[in-house]
């Protein structure tokens, strides 16, 4: 049978009239053809192609991937029209109020819809649904600028199509939490990603298709491929008569014996067929010498690259095991002469024209590790000859299917086999599965690879896709675009809610990893605007921060005032976290809550310490409402504008947070955190901070009620008090000491609860100065911290109320005594305590004066780098220099401290970045 027929003979499933962006078309195919023609004209315009993040590919390849106006494999020209047609204009009179919401990003990872197509990182749609229900109402427009595989779009649809059982589960959970029932109904969604591979997955997840037509086409595709190349996967059973079809073949690298230079087939020498254990020490079958794999060299062979005609070297690989099935029984055999002859015959077939021959870009994964040692430099090198023939045939037939939407779904299915069919698929003789074992998030070529038949990979996959999408009722509610999140063709203040899971640091090299799949499509990611830390492309933390700032600035522009954005952050380094925080605050967002999802990791401060393990966080931020911005522009930076910000900020914070029946301390309601948010707000608007720290904390206590160390609005206190009365224990703030400031905070918390002598404080304090202490931060003396920040009772006056209250409550023999009683005075003498607000102001001014004096020493330092320093000194000095608009001092001193110290401190980084943007050095 000719590889170009049969599938071509199938006709498109016709449909009735369809509506799209206000126009009516006789069929969905007519709609597609109309917009494809318009897109083709756009692609001929050089200016259109000059857009930042425009993918690399021909007009034909981009058109072949696209399904306009809902999806384009390039910047979508109809995005603004989609939002304008289906969305609602921003109305400043509209009442809108929400508290931040934390979600569990692990929910739904076993769901069939989530598993319908893999991607390097994915937040399950079932984890996103509660956020969309919480922050939006039906018909609102949701945006995800780093959409990946499009789960935010699936979640937006799920809000309107979720089964009754799921709706009941959500409604009961919300009722128990005392929340109003969610408003069910689909939301519209805009999905963007820099990668064509990602947006193609997202489009197929979110654009409706005829599942029955796909089921027929998929089965026919696998049947035709079997008819044409089934002979390649045949093997003879041990009875010498029965012909069976191979499930997979295990290929092994060949090593050189260090003693006799003979060939050692790794699998034959290392694998115990009975126990499936892999030996650490190998025995040479030729001379009996023993050694570890790491002590032996790979044996290479030369070949002529059919794509270039150049002579190349590759590791020699031998088929070591064949696994096949007769009926339901699985058999294993070593390749016989017939098998080897068939493999040799396939190896001499011409290279398929559908097989990409692109060279991998210069990237971190090709410079080091197994990609480098195995000389895996091109896409076609990643496929053994038989796998190359099979994948090229599958891809070529799927691309020729006449119905465009069914064709996309066939490609959606076939492309999932690329990693499994390649030499990236490791053979692991033990474990849950011996196949489909490629490492995620990296290119890794193993010593033993599993070459699977296309039916073994895709037969079950096809059935699962059919079943999954039959139960998921897709609707035309998504607009998908391919390009940078830093420049979206959307109007200002047009989006109702943003959910986003951006790349963080150098966790995953998305554009490099997507190159394998994108080569088959012929449309590749433009890596230049990719927000990532990448040494090969000379992108460090500063470049990453600049790129993230550009993306967050665009988010801020298109989001409606007073609305919310949820950012999912997968922690890798404290420096990356600070970069994200600063980028958010620089663009104008205000952080309302950061939730560490795994309580086993301890407090949020512990999660964000430099030595932390990987941890998922959910960051809830809001764009301040227009009224706050207008008042600041009219009044300027006054003390009243500071309290105006606090009033607005407190209204956006959670009033009560509970877990397992216990109240949690709301970190954002801590007075010091509120001050930090206020400072960032004024710095972002390039105006001086109108109030000092001590004045702010004193004013905060006089203006707003405080409970359990948290600040509330007057109308919020009743709700908190009601919940507080229902639990036995007050929430406690978890303090993690990592620098001088947090050490002072820990002491204040300790002495507030228990005024103590130096001898009593010292052993407790010493245990706090552990492994989490910042590398370059000078460790302070306890006595110096006490003298600079607290007061000590000397016994000459009446006992201070703070100490009197503590002693009379905790010592039976001292209860009811007057403050002047000699017994109480004797017990209180030499105890350190937290001063009242008035005296605290005096101490603060004295301390700040000393800090600024030490900052002058840093300014005068003439060496290359300060090896050890006090962050509190730098913070005080940077703040004063900012107030004087002395940006050069900030920049000059910043250059004297290590880059990582600057990047790992949010406050220093904020001052420094703002100074850089206001000087020629920052351009």
NUMAR-204765 format. One record per residue (C-alpha): x, y, z; residue in three letters. Coordinates in steps of 0.2 Angstrom, whole numbers, padded with zeros to 4 digits, always signed. Last residue first. Example, Ala and Ser with C-alpha at 12.3 -4.5 7.8 and 13.67 -1.06 7.14 Angstrom:
2
+0068-0005+0036SER;+0062-0022+0039ALA;
This chain:
923
+0102+0257+0154UNK;+0106+0254+0173UNK;+0123+0263+0172UNK;+0114+0278+0165UNK;+0105+0280+0181UNK;+0087+0278+0187UNK;+0085+0260+0182UNK;+0100+0255+0192UNK;+0094+0264+0208UNK;+0077+0254+0207UNK;+0087+0238+0205UNK;+0098+0242+0220UNK;+0084+0247+0232UNK;+0074+0232+0228UNK;+0089+0220+0228UNK;+0094+0227+0245UNK;+0076+0223+0252UNK;+0075+0206+0244UNK;+0091+0199+0250UNK;+0098+0184+0241UNK;+0102+0193+0225UNK;+0114+0205+0234UNK;+0123+0192+0244UNK;+0124+0181+0228UNK;+0132+0196+0219UNK;+0146+0197+0232UNK;+0147+0214+0240UNK;+0158+0229+0235UNK;+0148+0232+0219UNK;+0132+0236+0230UNK;+0142+0250+0238UNK;+0145+0259+0221UNK;+0127+0256+0215UNK;+0119+0262+0231UNK;+0131+0277+0232UNK;+0127+0281+0213UNK;+0108+0282+0217UNK;+0110+0297+0228UNK;+0091+0302+0227UNK;+0092+0308+0245UNK;+0079+0296+0250UNK;+0087+0282+0240UNK;+0104+0286+0249UNK;+0095+0284+0266UNK;+0087+0268+0261UNK;+0103+0261+0254UNK;+0112+0265+0270UNK;+0099+0257+0282UNK;+0099+0242+0271UNK;+0118+0240+0270UNK;+0120+0242+0289UNK;+0106+0229+0292UNK;+0115+0217+0280UNK;+0130+0218+0291UNK;+0146+0214+0282UNK;+0159+0200+0279UNK;+0170+0198+0264UNK;+0168+0215+0257UNK;+0175+0215+0239UNK;+0188+0223+0229UNK;+0196+0234+0243UNK;+0194+0252+0244UNK;+0182+0253+0259UNK;+0176+0271+0261UNK;+0158+0268+0257UNK;+0158+0253+0269UNK;+0165+0263+0283UNK;+0151+0276+0279UNK;+0139+0262+0282UNK;+0146+0260+0300UNK;+0140+0278+0303UNK;+0123+0274+0295UNK;+0121+0260+0307UNK;+0125+0270+0322UNK;+0112+0283+0318UNK;+0099+0270+0314UNK;+0102+0262+0332UNK;+0100+0279+0340UNK;+0084+0282+0330UNK;+0077+0265+0334UNK;+0081+0267+0352UNK;+0072+0283+0353UNK;+0057+0276+0344UNK;+0057+0261+0355UNK;+0055+0272+0370UNK;+0039+0279+0364UNK;+0033+0262+0358UNK;+0035+0253+0375UNK;+0052+0244+0376UNK;+0054+0225+0374UNK;+0062+0217+0389UNK;+0079+0212+0396UNK;+0080+0206+0414UNK;+0094+0213+0425UNK;+0083+0215+0441UNK;+0065+0208+0439UNK;+0067+0195+0454UNK;+0074+0208+0465UNK;+0061+0221+0461UNK;+0047+0209+0464UNK;+0054+0205+0481UNK;+0057+0223+0485UNK;+0039+0228+0480UNK;+0039+0244+0469UNK;+0028+0236+0455UNK;+0015+0231+0468UNK;+0013+0212+0471UNK;-0003+0203+0466UNK;+0006+0187+0461UNK;+0025+0186+0466UNK;+0024+0169+0475UNK;+0014+0161+0461UNK;+0027+0165+0448UNK;+0021+0165+0429UNK;+0007+0178+0429UNK;+0015+0190+0442UNK;+0032+0188+0433UNK;+0026+0191+0416UNK;+0015+0206+0420UNK;+0028+0214+0430UNK;+0041+0212+0417UNK;+0030+0221+0403UNK;+0024+0234+0416UNK;+0041+0240+0420UNK;+0047+0237+0439UNK;+0047+0253+0448UNK;+0063+0262+0448UNK;+0081+0258+0453UNK;+0081+0239+0449UNK;+0092+0240+0433UNK;+0079+0234+0421UNK;+0087+0231+0404UNK;+0080+0239+0388UNK;+0080+0232+0370UNK;+0086+0236+0353UNK;+0104+0242+0353UNK;+0109+0235+0370UNK;+0101+0218+0367UNK;+0109+0216+0350UNK;+0126+0221+0356UNK;+0124+0208+0371UNK;+0120+0194+0358UNK;+0135+0198+0348UNK;+0131+0198+0329UNK;+0136+0186+0316UNK;+0142+0195+0301UNK;+0132+0191+0285UNK;+0142+0184+0271UNK;+0135+0166+0271UNK;+0117+0169+0277UNK;+0113+0159+0293UNK;+0103+0144+0289UNK;+0115+0131+0296UNK;+0112+0137+0314UNK;+0111+0153+0324UNK;+0095+0149+0333UNK;+0103+0137+0346UNK;+0114+0152+0352UNK;+0098+0162+0356UNK;+0091+0149+0368UNK;+0108+0147+0377UNK;+0110+0166+0378UNK;+0093+0171+0384UNK;+0093+0165+0401UNK;+0111+0171+0405UNK;+0107+0188+0397UNK;+0092+0190+0409UNK;+0074+0187+0403UNK;+0058+0195+0399UNK;+0047+0180+0393UNK;+0033+0182+0380UNK;+0039+0199+0373UNK;+0057+0194+0376UNK;+0056+0179+0364UNK;+0046+0189+0351UNK;+0058+0203+0352UNK;+0073+0191+0352UNK;+0067+0183+0336UNK;+0064+0199+0327UNK;+0081+0205+0332UNK;+0089+0189+0325UNK;+0078+0191+0309UNK;+0086+0208+0307UNK;+0104+0201+0310UNK;+0103+0187+0298UNK;+0096+0169+0296UNK;+0085+0166+0311UNK;+0069+0157+0306UNK;+0053+0164+0316UNK;+0037+0154+0315UNK;+0023+0166+0320UNK;+0011+0158+0333UNK;-0007+0156+0331UNK;-0017+0157+0348UNK;-0021+0140+0356UNK;-0038+0133+0362UNK;-0048+0137+0346UNK;-0066+0143+0344UNK;-0064+0160+0352UNK;-0051+0164+0339UNK;-0064+0161+0325UNK;-0076+0174+0333UNK;-0061+0186+0336UNK;-0056+0185+0318UNK;-0073+0189+0312UNK;-0075+0203+0324UNK;-0058+0210+0320UNK;-0061+0212+0301UNK;-0072+0228+0303UNK;-0059+0237+0313UNK;-0045+0233+0300UNK;-0033+0220+0306UNK;-0015+0219+0312UNK;-0007+0203+0318UNK;+0004+0199+0333UNK;-0010+0189+0341UNK;-0023+0202+0338UNK;-0020+0220+0334UNK;-0033+0234+0331UNK;-0028+0248+0318UNK;-0024+0266+0321UNK;-0014+0268+0337UNK;-0004+0252+0334UNK;+0000+0256+0316UNK;+0005+0274+0321UNK;+0019+0266+0333UNK;+0025+0254+0319UNK;+0025+0268+0306UNK;+0034+0280+0317UNK;+0047+0267+0321UNK;+0050+0262+0303UNK;+0051+0280+0296UNK;+0037+0288+0286UNK;+0035+0297+0270UNK;+0045+0284+0259UNK;+0051+0295+0245UNK;+0043+0294+0228UNK;+0048+0283+0213UNK;+0031+0275+0212UNK;+0040+0258+0214UNK;+0049+0265+0230UNK;+0032+0270+0237UNK;+0024+0253+0235UNK;+0040+0244+0241UNK;+0040+0254+0257UNK;+0022+0250+0260UNK;+0025+0231+0258UNK;+0040+0232+0270UNK;+0030+0241+0283UNK;+0016+0228+0281UNK;+0029+0214+0284UNK;+0035+0223+0300UNK;+0018+0224+0307UNK;+0014+0206+0304UNK;-0002+0204+0294UNK;+0007+0197+0279UNK;+0013+0183+0290UNK;-0005+0176+0294UNK;-0002+0165+0309UNK;-0012+0149+0307UNK;-0027+0145+0316UNK;-0029+0126+0321UNK;-0043+0114+0315UNK;-0032+0105+0303UNK;-0027+0121+0295UNK;-0035+0138+0297UNK;-0032+0155+0290UNK;-0043+0169+0295UNK;-0044+0187+0289UNK;-0035+0184+0273UNK;-0027+0200+0266UNK;-0035+0212+0253UNK;-0043+0224+0265UNK;-0026+0225+0274UNK;-0018+0232+0259UNK;-0031+0246+0256UNK;-0030+0253+0274UNK;-0011+0251+0273UNK;-0010+0261+0257UNK;-0021+0275+0264UNK;-0010+0275+0279UNK;+0005+0278+0268UNK;-0005+0291+0258UNK;-0009+0300+0275UNK;+0010+0301+0279UNK;+0012+0310+0262UNK;+0020+0305+0246UNK;+0009+0314+0233UNK;-0008+0319+0236UNK;-0015+0319+0218UNK;-0005+0305+0211UNK;-0007+0295+0227UNK;-0025+0297+0227UNK;-0026+0291+0209UNK;-0017+0275+0213UNK;-0027+0271+0227UNK;-0043+0274+0217UNK;-0037+0263+0203UNK;-0037+0248+0213UNK;-0021+0240+0218UNK;-0015+0225+0207UNK;-0016+0210+0217UNK;-0004+0196+0222UNK;-0006+0178+0228UNK;+0010+0168+0228UNK;+0008+0149+0228UNK;+0024+0139+0233UNK;+0030+0122+0229UNK;+0046+0116+0237UNK;+0063+0110+0232UNK;+0075+0109+0247UNK;+0081+0124+0257UNK;+0099+0129+0260UNK;+0097+0147+0255UNK;+0082+0149+0267UNK;+0065+0151+0258UNK;+0056+0136+0265UNK;+0063+0140+0282UNK;+0056+0157+0281UNK;+0039+0149+0276UNK;+0039+0139+0291UNK;+0042+0120+0292UNK;+0045+0108+0277UNK;+0033+0096+0283UNK;+0020+0109+0280UNK;+0020+0106+0262UNK;+0011+0119+0253UNK;+0021+0135+0257UNK;+0009+0149+0255UNK;+0014+0167+0250UNK;+0001+0179+0253UNK;-0004+0197+0249UNK;+0010+0202+0238UNK;+0007+0219+0230UNK;+0009+0221+0211UNK;+0016+0237+0204UNK;+0029+0232+0192UNK;+0044+0234+0204UNK;+0034+0224+0217UNK;+0033+0208+0205UNK;+0051+0210+0199UNK;+0057+0211+0217UNK;+0047+0196+0223UNK;+0053+0186+0208UNK;+0071+0190+0210UNK;+0070+0187+0228UNK;+0064+0169+0224UNK;+0078+0167+0212UNK;+0091+0172+0225UNK;+0083+0160+0238UNK;+0086+0146+0226UNK;+0076+0131+0219UNK;+0058+0135+0223UNK;+0044+0130+0212UNK;+0033+0145+0211UNK;+0015+0146+0206UNK;+0009+0164+0203UNK;-0009+0168+0206UNK;-0014+0185+0200UNK;-0028+0196+0207UNK;-0040+0210+0202UNK;-0041+0228+0210UNK;-0036+0236+0194UNK;-0040+0226+0178UNK;-0025+0215+0172UNK;-0018+0220+0155UNK;-0004+0232+0161UNK;+0001+0222+0177UNK;+0003+0206+0166UNK;+0014+0216+0154UNK;+0024+0222+0169UNK;+0026+0204+0175UNK;+0033+0199+0159UNK;+0045+0213+0158UNK;+0050+0210+0176UNK;+0053+0192+0172UNK;+0065+0196+0158UNK;+0075+0209+0168UNK;+0075+0196+0183UNK;+0082+0183+0171UNK;+0095+0195+0165UNK;+0101+0199+0183UNK;+0101+0181+0188UNK;+0112+0175+0174UNK;+0108+0174+0155UNK;+0124+0171+0145UNK;+0116+0159+0132UNK;+0127+0145+0138UNK;+0125+0150+0156UNK;+0106+0149+0156UNK;+0095+0157+0169UNK;+0078+0158+0161UNK;+0065+0170+0155UNK;+0065+0165+0136UNK;+0066+0181+0126UNK;+0081+0175+0115UNK;+0075+0157+0114UNK;+0064+0159+0098UNK;+0055+0142+0099UNK;+0054+0131+0084UNK;+0042+0127+0070UNK;+0046+0113+0058UNK;+0033+0101+0067UNK;+0046+0087+0068UNK;+0059+0099+0074UNK;+0047+0106+0087UNK;+0047+0089+0096UNK;+0066+0088+0099UNK;+0068+0107+0101UNK;+0056+0106+0116UNK;+0070+0102+0128UNK;+0081+0116+0122UNK;+0067+0129+0123UNK;+0061+0123+0140UNK;+0078+0122+0149UNK;+0072+0117+0166UNK;+0076+0122+0184UNK;+0088+0136+0178UNK;+0079+0150+0187UNK;+0060+0148+0188UNK;+0050+0146+0173UNK;+0032+0154+0175UNK;+0017+0145+0182UNK;+0003+0158+0179UNK;-0015+0161+0184UNK;-0021+0179+0179UNK;-0038+0186+0183UNK;-0051+0198+0175UNK;-0041+0204+0160UNK;-0044+0220+0150UNK;-0035+0233+0160UNK;-0025+0239+0145UNK;-0028+0231+0128UNK;-0021+0215+0123UNK;-0008+0211+0109UNK;+0004+0203+0123UNK;+0022+0209+0124UNK;+0032+0202+0139UNK;+0023+0185+0138UNK;+0033+0181+0123UNK;+0025+0172+0108UNK;+0013+0159+0103UNK;-0005+0162+0105UNK;-0021+0153+0111UNK;-0038+0159+0112UNK;-0050+0148+0122UNK;-0069+0147+0125UNK;-0074+0136+0110UNK;-0080+0122+0120UNK;-0073+0105+0126UNK;-0084+0092+0134UNK;-0072+0081+0143UNK;-0079+0063+0145UNK;-0076+0058+0127UNK;-0059+0066+0129UNK;-0053+0054+0141UNK;-0060+0038+0133UNK;-0053+0042+0116UNK;-0036+0048+0123UNK;-0035+0032+0134UNK;-0039+0021+0119UNK;-0026+0030+0108UNK;-0012+0028+0122UNK;-0015+0010+0124UNK;-0011+0007+0106UNK;+0002+0021+0105UNK;+0018+0014+0113UNK;+0016-0005+0110UNK;+0009-0001+0093UNK;+0024+0010+0088UNK;+0036-0004+0093UNK;+0047+0000+0108UNK;+0066+0002+0107UNK;+0072+0002+0125UNK;+0089+0009+0129UNK;+0103+0002+0139UNK;+0118+0013+0142UNK;+0107+0028+0144UNK;+0106+0044+0134UNK;+0099+0059+0145UNK;+0091+0074+0138UNK;+0083+0083+0153UNK;+0067+0088+0161UNK;+0060+0071+0163UNK;+0071+0056+0162UNK;+0065+0043+0150UNK;+0058+0027+0157UNK;+0043+0023+0146UNK;+0049+0005+0147UNK;+0053-0007+0161UNK;+0038-0001+0171UNK;+0035-0002+0190UNK;+0053-0006+0195UNK;+0066-0018+0189UNK;+0075-0021+0172UNK;+0077-0002+0169UNK;+0079+0001+0150UNK;+0080+0020+0147UNK;+0071+0029+0133UNK;+0082+0043+0128UNK;+0087+0032+0113UNK;+0071+0038+0105UNK;+0054+0029+0103UNK;+0049+0034+0121UNK;+0054+0052+0118UNK;+0045+0054+0101UNK;+0030+0044+0106UNK;+0020+0058+0112UNK;+0021+0066+0095UNK;+0010+0053+0088UNK;-0005+0057+0099UNK;-0005+0076+0096UNK;-0001+0073+0078UNK;-0017+0063+0077UNK;-0026+0076+0086UNK;-0020+0089+0074UNK;-0026+0079+0059UNK;-0043+0077+0067UNK;-0044+0096+0067UNK;-0038+0098+0050UNK;-0049+0085+0041UNK;-0038+0079+0026UNK;-0026+0068+0035UNK;-0009+0070+0027UNK;+0000+0075+0043UNK;-0005+0059+0051UNK;+0003+0049+0037UNK;+0019+0058+0038UNK;+0020+0057+0057UNK;+0017+0038+0058UNK;+0029+0035+0043UNK;+0043+0045+0051UNK;+0040+0037+0068UNK;+0041+0020+0061UNK;+0056+0022+0050UNK;+0066+0032+0063UNK;+0062+0018+0076UNK;+0069+0005+0064UNK;+0085+0015+0061UNK;+0088+0019+0079UNK;+0082+0037+0084UNK;+0091+0051+0093UNK;+0104+0053+0079UNK;+0090+0060+0068UNK;+0088+0075+0080UNK;+0107+0080+0079UNK;+0122+0081+0091UNK;+0121+0065+0101UNK;+0140+0063+0102UNK;+0138+0049+0115UNK;+0149+0058+0127UNK;+0141+0075+0124UNK;+0123+0069+0126UNK;+0129+0059+0141UNK;+0134+0073+0152UNK;+0140+0090+0147UNK;+0140+0102+0132UNK;+0124+0095+0124UNK;+0113+0098+0140UNK;+0120+0116+0143UNK;+0115+0121+0125UNK;+0122+0124+0108UNK;+0107+0120+0097UNK;+0103+0102+0092UNK;+0107+0099+0073UNK;+0091+0097+0063UNK;+0089+0081+0053UNK;+0070+0079+0055UNK;+0063+0062+0049UNK;+0049+0065+0036UNK;+0061+0061+0022UNK;+0064+0044+0029UNK;+0083+0039+0028UNK;+0086+0026+0015UNK;+0085+0008+0021UNK;+0102+0001+0025UNK;+0098+0000+0044UNK;+0082-0010+0040UNK;+0092-0024+0032UNK;+0104-0025+0047UNK;+0089-0026+0059UNK;+0081-0040+0049UNK;+0098-0049+0048UNK;+0100-0048+0067UNK;+0082-0055+0070UNK;+0085-0069+0058UNK;+0102-0073+0066UNK;+0094-0074+0083UNK;+0091-0060+0095UNK;+0090-0066+0113UNK;+0073-0070+0120UNK;+0060-0064+0131UNK;+0041-0070+0131UNK;+0025-0061+0137UNK;+0009-0071+0137UNK;-0007-0062+0133UNK;-0009-0069+0115UNK;+0009-0072+0110UNK;+0019-0057+0116UNK;+0037-0051+0113UNK;+0052-0045+0122UNK;+0069-0045+0113UNK;+0085-0044+0122UNK;+0103-0038+0118UNK;+0102-0028+0102UNK;+0120-0021+0100UNK;+0125-0003+0101UNK;+0142+0005+0096UNK;+0143+0023+0102UNK;+0143+0035+0088UNK;+0156+0043+0077UNK;+0153+0054+0061UNK;+0159+0055+0043UNK;+0150+0069+0033UNK;+0137+0065+0020UNK;+0126+0079+0028UNK;+0109+0070+0030UNK;+0115+0052+0027UNK;+0128+0054+0041UNK;+0142+0042+0036UNK;+0146+0030+0049UNK;+0160+0027+0062UNK;+0159+0016+0077UNK;+0163+0019+0095UNK;+0167+0008+0109UNK;+0164+0017+0126UNK;+0178+0017+0138UNK;+0180+0006+0154UNK;+0183+0012+0172UNK;+0165+0019+0174UNK;+0158+0002+0170UNK;+0168-0006+0184UNK;+0181-0019+0182UNK;+0185-0037+0180UNK;+0197-0047+0168UNK;+0190-0064+0162UNK;+0200-0063+0146UNK;+0187-0064+0132UNK;+0170-0063+0141UNK;+0176-0048+0151UNK;+0168-0048+0169UNK;+0159-0033+0174UNK;+0158-0026+0192UNK;+0143-0016+0198UNK;+0130-0030+0192UNK;+0113-0025+0186UNK;+0099-0036+0195UNK;+0085-0043+0185UNK;+0085-0058+0197UNK;+0084-0072+0184UNK;+0092-0063+0168UNK;+0106-0056+0178UNK;+0111-0041+0168UNK;+0130-0035+0169UNK;+0139-0044+0155UNK;+0125-0047+0143UNK;+0118-0029+0146UNK;+0135-0021+0144UNK;+0141-0029+0128UNK;+0160-0031+0131UNK;+0171-0030+0116UNK;+0189-0034+0118UNK;+0203-0021+0122UNK;+0212-0035+0132UNK;+0214-0027+0149UNK;+0203-0011+0148UNK;+0189-0021+0140UNK;+0181-0009+0128UNK;+0162-0006+0131UNK;+0147-0009+0120UNK;+0131+0000+0122UNK;+0115-0011+0124UNK;+0099-0011+0115UNK;+0083-0019+0123UNK;+0070-0023+0110UNK;+0052-0019+0113UNK;+0034-0026+0110UNK;+0040-0038+0095UNK;+0026-0046+0085UNK;+0026-0065+0085UNK;+0028-0077+0071UNK;+0025-0095+0077UNK;+0035-0109+0068UNK;+0053-0111+0076UNK;+0045-0116+0093UNK;+0056-0103+0101UNK;+0045-0089+0093UNK;+0051-0081+0077UNK;+0052-0062+0077UNK;+0042-0048+0068UNK;+0044-0029+0071UNK;+0051-0024+0054UNK;+0038-0035+0046UNK;+0024-0023+0053UNK;+0031-0010+0041UNK;+0017-0007+0029UNK;+0002-0016+0036UNK;+0006-0011+0053UNK;+0007+0007+0048UNK;-0010+0005+0040UNK;-0018-0002+0056UNK;-0010+0011+0067UNK;-0017+0025+0056UNK;-0034+0016+0054UNK;-0036+0015+0073UNK;-0032+0034+0075UNK;-0043+0039+0061UNK;-0058+0030+0068UNK;-0055+0037+0086UNK;-0052+0054+0079UNK;-0069+0054+0070UNK;-0077+0048+0085UNK;-0069+0061+0096UNK;-0075+0075+0084UNK;-0064+0090+0090UNK;-0066+0105+0102UNK;-0051+0116+0105UNK;-0044+0116+0123UNK;-0032+0101+0125UNK;-0028+0102+0106UNK;-0023+0120+0108UNK;-0013+0117+0124UNK;-0003+0104+0116UNK;+0001+0115+0101UNK;+0004+0129+0112UNK;+0018+0119+0121UNK;+0027+0113+0105UNK;+0026+0131+0098UNK;+0035+0137+0113UNK;+0034+0155+0119UNK;+0018+0152+0128UNK;+0001+0161+0128UNK;-0016+0155+0133UNK;-0031+0167+0134UNK;-0046+0160+0143UNK;-0065+0163+0143UNK;-0074+0156+0159UNK;-0086+0142+0159UNK;-0100+0141+0172UNK;-0102+0138+0190UNK;-0103+0152+0203UNK;-0095+0145+0219UNK;-0105+0143+0235UNK;-0101+0156+0248UNK;-0087+0152+0260UNK;-0089+0146+0278UNK;-0074+0134+0276UNK;-0086+0119+0278UNK;-0097+0127+0265UNK;-0082+0128+0253UNK;-0078+0110+0255UNK;-0097+0105+0252UNK;-0097+0115+0237UNK;-0081+0108+0230UNK;-0087+0090+0232UNK;-0104+0093+0226UNK;-0097+0101+0210UNK;-0085+0086+0208UNK;-0100+0074+0209UNK;-0110+0084+0197UNK;-0098+0083+0183UNK;-0087+0098+0178UNK;-0093+0106+0162UNK;-0093+0125+0166UNK;-0079+0127+0178UNK;-0070+0113+0168UNK;-0068+0125+0154UNK;-0058+0137+0164UNK;-0048+0122+0171UNK;-0044+0116+0153UNK;-0038+0133+0149UNK;-0027+0134+0164UNK;-0020+0117+0159UNK;-0014+0123+0143UNK;+0002+0113+0140UNK;+0013+0127+0144UNK;+0003+0142+0148UNK;+0016+0154+0153UNK;+0005+0170+0149UNK;-0010+0162+0157UNK;-0025+0174+0156UNK;-0043+0172+0162UNK;-0057+0182+0155UNK;-0074+0182+0164UNK;-0089+0174+0157UNK;-0094+0165+0172UNK;-0087+0173+0188UNK;-0069+0175+0194UNK;-0057+0175+0209UNK;-0064+0160+0218UNK;-0070+0149+0204UNK;-0054+0152+0194UNK;-0043+0148+0210UNK;-0054+0132+0214UNK;-0051+0126+0196UNK;-0032+0127+0196UNK;-0028+0112+0206UNK;-0040+0101+0195UNK;-0032+0108+0180UNK;-0015+0100+0185UNK;+0000+0112+0186UNK;+0012+0105+0173UNK;+0030+0104+0171UNK;+0040+0096+0157UNK;+0025+0091+0147UNK;+0015+0075+0146UNK;-0001+0073+0136UNK;-0017+0064+0141UNK;-0011+0063+0159UNK;-0020+0078+0166UNK;-0036+0072+0157UNK;-0034+0055+0166UNK;-0032+0062+0183UNK;-0017+0056+0193UNK;-0009+0073+0195UNK;-0026+0080+0201UNK;-0021+0089+0217UNK;-0002+0092+0218UNK;-0004+0111+0215UNK;-0013+0113+0232UNK;-0021+0130+0231UNK;-0019+0145+0242UNK;-0032+0159+0240UNK;-0030+0177+0243UNK;-0046+0187+0249UNK;-0058+0194+0236UNK;-0067+0210+0234UNK;-0076+0217+0218UNK;-0089+0231+0218UNK;-0090+0238+0200UNK;-0089+0257+0200UNK;-0071+0256+0192UNK;-0079+0247+0177UNK;-0066+0238+0166UNK;-0074+0233+0150UNK;-0082+0215+0149UNK;-0075+0201+0139UNK;-0081+0191+0124UNK;-0079+0202+0110UNK;-0065+0213+0117UNK;-0055+0198+0123UNK;-0057+0189+0106UNK;-0053+0205+0096UNK;-0037+0208+0106UNK;-0032+0190+0103UNK;-0036+0190+0084UNK;-0018+0193+0077UNK;-0011+0178+0087UNK;+0007+0179+0089UNK;+0014+0163+0081UNK;+0008+0144+0081UNK;-0009+0151+0080UNK;-0025+0145+0089UNK;-0043+0151+0091UNK;-0043+0162+0076UNK;-0036+0152+0068UNK;-0031+0133+0069UNK;-0013+0133+0067UNK;+0000+0119+0065UNK;+0000+0118+0046UNK;+0000+0137+0045UNK;+0016+0139+0055UNK;+0024+0125+0044UNK;+0018+0133+0028UNK;+0024+0150+0033UNK;+0041+0143+0037UNK;+0048+0142+0055UNK;+0057+0150+0069UNK;+0044+0157+0082UNK;+0041+0175+0085UNK;+0047+0179+0102UNK;+0048+0198+0099UNK;+0038+0203+0084UNK;+0048+0205+0068UNK;+0037+0193+0059UNK;+0022+0205+0058UNK;+0034+0218+0051UNK;+0039+0207+0037UNK;+0021+0205+0031UNK;+0019+0188+0022UNK;+0014+0180+0038UNK;-0001+0192+0039UNK;-0007+0186+0022UNK;-0006+0168+0027UNK;-0016+0172+0043UNK;-0030+0180+0033UNK;-0031+0164+0022UNK;-0030+0153+0038UNK;-0045+0163+0045UNK;-0056+0160+0031UNK;-0051+0142+0029UNK;-0054+0138+0048UNK;-0072+0146+0047UNK;-0076+0136+0032UNK;-0070+0120+0040UNK;-0081+0125+0055UNK;-0096+0126+0044UNK;-0108+0138+0036UNK;-0099+0153+0044UNK;-0107+0166+0056UNK;-0097+0181+0062UNK;-0097+0189+0079UNK;-0080+0182+0085UNK;-0084+0165+0078UNK;-0102+0158+0076UNK;-0104+0141+0067UNK;-0117+0135+0054UNK;-0119+0116+0053UNK;-0106+0103+0053UNK;-0097+0091+0041UNK;-0085+0077+0046UNK;-0071+0078+0034UNK;-0069+0064+0021UNK;-0058+0049+0022UNK;-0048+0045+0006UNK;-0032+0053+0012UNK;-0031+0040+0026UNK;-0030+0027+0012UNK;-0016+0034+0002UNK;+0001+0043+0005UNK;+0010+0028+0011UNK;+0006+0017-0004UNK;+0000+0000+0000UNK;
